[in-house]
C-alpha cells in the first residue's frame, strides 16, 4: 500500500485526492500520511482536509526528518502547489530520495526532468492527469508526427477557462499547441486566450457548481480562405478525474520504486501504457 504525502495542503486538489482515495476502488491501494507540505507560515499546524483525515503541515525541507520520525516506508509525494515553488520542491524531493507525482503546472518541465535524471528517484510529471485528455494529446501527437504540415496555412485559436485561483496558463493547452503547430496551423497572438472571469464563464455555460473548479478548452482551426473550419473542445467540471489519474500515477510509481530505471521522469502516457499490460 502506497503512503501518499500531500504537498499543497489545504489546496482543493489535495482535498479531492484524499476524498477519492477513500473510494472502494482505491482504499486498499493508498493511505494518506498524517504529515503534509504546506505554507512555511503554517508549519506545525494541524489541518483537517476532510472528515476523519487531519495532517500536520511541514515545510518541504522538514519532510525527510518527519518521514523518518513517522516510520513511513516507501512514501510518494503528490505535489499540487504553485508554479513558483514547483522546481524548488522537485529539487528537495530529488535530494531526499523521495519519488513524487507532480501535478503542478506552469514551471520549466525540462529543468524538472534534468533534476530527476541527476537523482536516484523516479517521478511522474504531467501537465494534465485526466485520462481522457491524455488520450486526446496522444492522438494529436501521432497525427502531428505522421502528417506534419498537412494543415499548412490554417489558422488556430485556442481558448481555455479555469477557476479564478489558477495562476498559470493551462498546461493542457500548452501541451496540445505544438501538435497543432506541427500540423501546420499558425496560432493567434496570443496563442492561448485565458478566461478567468466568473461572469464570462457563466455566459459560456460553465455550471455554477463548477465555477470554483473546472477546465474548459476550445480549439478552432480555419482554412486559409475561411471556407473550412474544424472545431473541437473538451470540458471538465470538478476535480475528480484529475484525482483519479493522480492515484493511477501513484500506483505506477509504487511499482517502480526499486527498479534499475531510477532517475526517470515518466509521463501519464507511460502510466496508461503500463496499466494496459498489467
PLY file of the C-alpha trace (Angstrom):
ply
format ascii 1.0
element vertex 278
property float x
property float y
property float z
element edge 277
property int vertex1
property int vertex2
end_header
0.00 0.00 0.00
1.43 3.35 -1.03
1.66 6.13 1.54
0.82 9.46 -0.06
2.30 12.67 1.31
0.27 15.58 0.02
2.06 18.81 -0.95
-0.14 21.84 -1.36
-2.43 21.44 1.66
-5.01 22.86 2.19
-5.50 23.26 -1.57
-8.55 21.92 -3.37
-6.69 19.19 -5.28
-5.19 17.78 -2.08
-8.67 17.60 -0.55
-10.04 15.92 -3.68
-7.27 13.31 -3.72
-7.86 12.50 -0.05
-11.57 12.11 -0.76
-11.15 9.90 -3.84
-8.54 7.75 -2.08
-11.35 6.63 0.23
-13.42 5.19 -2.63
-13.72 1.39 -2.75
-11.62 1.34 -5.93
-8.62 2.92 -4.21
-8.81 2.40 -0.45
-6.77 -0.80 -0.48
-4.07 0.81 -2.64
-3.29 4.05 -0.82
-3.25 5.72 2.53
-2.81 9.42 3.25
0.09 10.25 5.55
-0.55 12.37 8.63
2.16 14.79 7.54
1.88 17.11 4.56
3.67 20.01 2.90
2.06 23.41 3.32
2.94 27.07 3.65
6.01 27.83 5.82
3.81 30.27 7.74
1.63 27.35 8.89
4.40 24.91 9.79
3.36 22.62 12.64
-0.35 23.34 12.32
-2.91 20.55 12.21
-5.31 20.84 9.26
-8.49 18.85 8.69
-8.51 18.20 4.95
-11.70 16.15 5.20
-13.80 14.44 7.83
-11.66 11.93 9.65
-8.41 12.99 7.95
-6.11 15.56 9.50
-2.48 16.30 8.65
0.36 18.22 10.27
1.85 20.83 7.96
5.60 20.95 7.32
7.95 22.77 5.01
9.42 20.72 2.20
12.83 20.98 3.89
11.47 19.35 7.07
9.92 16.45 5.19
12.80 13.89 5.23
13.22 14.01 9.02
9.44 13.86 9.54
9.23 10.77 7.31
11.92 9.06 9.37
10.27 10.01 12.67
6.89 8.74 11.46
8.42 5.48 10.23
6.84 5.87 6.79
8.05 3.21 4.37
8.23 3.96 0.62
6.47 7.36 0.65
5.32 9.05 -2.52
4.74 12.81 -2.60
1.82 14.18 -4.62
2.55 17.82 -5.41
-0.19 20.32 -6.24
1.47 23.52 -5.10
2.30 26.61 -7.20
4.42 27.23 -10.31
6.87 29.43 -8.39
7.66 26.73 -5.81
7.49 23.62 -8.02
11.14 23.45 -9.14
12.46 24.06 -5.62
10.17 21.31 -4.36
11.36 18.93 -7.06
14.97 19.66 -6.09
14.12 18.89 -2.46
12.37 15.60 -3.32
15.28 14.53 -5.50
17.88 15.40 -2.85
15.92 13.49 -0.21
15.33 10.48 -2.47
11.53 10.74 -2.36
9.62 9.72 -5.52
6.84 12.09 -6.49
3.89 12.79 -8.74
3.95 16.38 -9.98
0.51 17.72 -10.84
1.53 21.35 -10.55
1.91 23.14 -13.90
3.50 26.32 -15.20
7.17 25.60 -14.43
10.19 24.63 -16.58
9.43 20.95 -17.28
12.79 20.46 -18.98
14.64 21.59 -15.88
12.42 19.33 -13.77
13.38 16.32 -15.88
17.07 17.24 -15.59
16.77 17.33 -11.80
15.13 13.90 -11.77
17.68 12.44 -14.20
20.50 13.52 -11.89
18.83 11.88 -8.88
18.03 8.38 -7.62
14.25 8.79 -7.68
11.53 8.20 -10.24
8.69 10.64 -10.81
5.59 11.19 -12.88
5.43 14.70 -14.34
2.43 15.67 -16.44
0.61 18.91 -17.32
-2.67 17.00 -17.05
-3.62 13.96 -15.01
-7.05 13.38 -16.60
-7.03 10.10 -18.55
-9.32 11.21 -21.43
-7.22 14.33 -22.01
-4.01 12.28 -22.04
-5.58 10.07 -24.72
-6.51 13.14 -26.79
-2.98 14.50 -26.52
-1.58 11.15 -27.61
-3.82 11.02 -30.70
-2.90 14.57 -31.71
0.78 13.81 -31.20
0.56 10.81 -33.51
-1.25 12.87 -36.16
1.41 15.57 -35.93
4.22 13.06 -36.42
2.53 11.24 -39.31
1.04 14.22 -41.16
3.46 17.03 -40.42
2.48 20.24 -42.25
-0.82 18.85 -43.53
-2.67 21.98 -42.37
-0.11 24.47 -43.67
-1.64 27.95 -43.87
-4.51 27.20 -41.50
-5.09 29.49 -38.54
-5.51 28.34 -34.95
-7.23 29.93 -31.97
-7.22 28.34 -28.51
-9.27 29.46 -25.52
-9.22 27.98 -22.04
-11.29 28.65 -18.92
-10.32 27.69 -15.37
-11.23 28.80 -11.88
-10.03 32.25 -10.87
-7.44 30.78 -8.48
-5.45 29.15 -11.31
-2.39 31.36 -11.75
-0.85 29.98 -14.93
-1.97 29.32 -18.49
-3.44 25.84 -18.95
-0.73 23.21 -19.18
-3.08 21.12 -21.31
-3.48 23.88 -23.88
0.26 24.47 -23.91
0.85 20.72 -24.46
-1.62 20.47 -27.35
-0.49 23.68 -29.09
2.80 22.28 -30.52
0.97 19.28 -32.02
-1.35 21.58 -33.97
1.58 23.78 -34.95
3.42 20.70 -36.26
0.40 20.01 -38.47
0.99 23.45 -39.99
-1.55 25.62 -38.16
-0.48 29.16 -37.29
-1.57 30.22 -33.79
-3.20 33.52 -32.97
-1.46 36.22 -30.94
-1.54 35.37 -28.09
-1.72 31.68 -28.97
-3.88 30.85 -25.93
-6.62 33.12 -24.61
-7.18 32.80 -20.87
-10.61 33.19 -19.27
-10.75 33.67 -15.51
-13.77 35.98 -15.08
-16.72 34.19 -13.48
-19.28 36.29 -15.36
-17.80 35.26 -18.72
-17.55 31.64 -17.61
-21.23 31.52 -16.73
-22.10 33.06 -20.09
-20.09 30.29 -21.78
-22.12 27.69 -19.91
-19.88 26.62 -17.04
-22.28 25.31 -14.34
-22.42 27.27 -11.09
-21.21 24.20 -9.20
-18.05 24.03 -11.33
-17.08 27.71 -11.34
-14.64 27.04 -8.50
-13.07 24.04 -10.22
-13.22 23.36 -13.96
-11.14 23.10 -17.12
-12.84 24.02 -20.40
-10.86 24.25 -23.67
-11.79 25.25 -27.23
-9.64 24.75 -30.35
-10.65 26.47 -33.61
-8.90 25.71 -36.91
-9.69 27.61 -40.13
-8.50 27.12 -43.69
-6.62 29.99 -45.39
-9.78 31.22 -47.17
-12.01 30.51 -44.13
-14.19 28.20 -46.21
-13.45 25.27 -43.87
-13.38 25.22 -40.10
-12.63 22.42 -37.67
-13.52 22.98 -34.03
-13.16 20.66 -31.04
-13.35 21.09 -27.30
-13.13 19.27 -24.01
-14.86 20.22 -20.77
-14.09 19.02 -17.27
-16.28 20.03 -14.33
-14.84 19.41 -10.88
-11.53 17.80 -9.97
-12.33 14.10 -9.53
-10.94 13.00 -12.90
-7.59 14.63 -12.06
-7.51 12.94 -8.65
-8.22 9.53 -10.19
-5.41 10.00 -12.71
-3.08 11.10 -9.93
-3.81 7.93 -7.97
-3.08 5.86 -11.09
0.29 7.61 -11.26
0.93 6.83 -7.58
0.20 3.15 -8.24
2.60 3.22 -11.18
5.40 4.77 -9.11
4.81 2.30 -6.29
5.57 -0.49 -8.77
8.72 1.31 -9.95
10.25 2.17 -6.57
13.06 -0.39 -6.83
13.95 -0.78 -10.48
17.13 -0.26 -12.49
15.37 2.70 -14.13
15.71 5.09 -11.21
16.19 8.74 -12.12
13.44 8.74 -14.74
10.63 11.25 -15.23
7.68 9.26 -16.53
4.66 10.75 -18.26
0.98 9.90 -17.91
1.28 8.10 -21.25
3.80 5.79 -19.56
1.33 5.28 -16.72
-1.56 4.42 -19.04
0.59 2.18 -21.21
1.68 0.17 -18.16
-1.92 -0.12 -16.98
-2.82 -1.90 -20.21
-0.14 -4.55 -19.66
-0.85 -5.38 -16.00
0 1
1 2
2 3
3 4
4 5
5 6
6 7
7 8
8 9
9 10
10 11
11 12
12 13
13 14
14 15
15 16
16 17
17 18
18 19
19 20
20 21
21 22
22 23
23 24
24 25
25 26
26 27
27 28
28 29
29 30
30 31
31 32
32 33
33 34
34 35
35 36
36 37
37 38
38 39
39 40
40 41
41 42
42 43
43 44
44 45
45 46
46 47
47 48
48 49
49 50
50 51
51 52
52 53
53 54
54 55
55 56
56 57
57 58
58 59
59 60
60 61
61 62
62 63
63 64
64 65
65 66
66 67
67 68
68 69
69 70
70 71
71 72
72 73
73 74
74 75
75 76
76 77
77 78
78 79
79 80
80 81
81 82
82 83
83 84
84 85
85 86
86 87
87 88
88 89
89 90
90 91
91 92
92 93
93 94
94 95
95 96
96 97
97 98
98 99
99 100
100 101
101 102
102 103
103 104
104 105
105 106
106 107
107 108
108 109
109 110
110 111
111 112
112 113
113 114
114 115
115 116
116 117
117 118
118 119
119 120
120 121
121 122
122 123
123 124
124 125
125 126
126 127
127 128
128 129
129 130
130 131
131 132
132 133
133 134
134 135
135 136
136 137
137 138
138 139
139 140
140 141
141 142
142 143
143 144
144 145
145 146
146 147
147 148
148 149
149 150
150 151
151 152
152 153
153 154
154 155
155 156
156 157
157 158
158 159
159 160
160 161
161 162
162 163
163 164
164 165
165 166
166 167
167 168
168 169
169 170
170 171
171 172
172 173
173 174
174 175
175 176
176 177
177 178
178 179
179 180
180 181
181 182
182 183
183 184
184 185
185 186
186 187
187 188
188 189
189 190
190 191
191 192
192 193
193 194
194 195
195 196
196 197
197 198
198 199
199 200
200 201
201 202
202 203
203 204
204 205
205 206
206 207
207 208
208 209
209 210
210 211
211 212
212 213
213 214
214 215
215 216
216 217
217 218
218 219
219 220
220 221
221 222
222 223
223 224
224 225
225 226
226 227
227 228
228 229
229 230
230 231
231 232
232 233
233 234
234 235
235 236
236 237
237 238
238 239
239 240
240 241
241 242
242 243
243 244
244 245
245 246
246 247
247 248
248 249
249 250
250 251
251 252
252 253
253 254
254 255
255 256
256 257
257 258
258 259
259 260
260 261
261 262
262 263
263 264
264 265
265 266
266 267
267 268
268 269
269 270
270 271
271 272
272 273
273 274
274 275
275 276
276 277
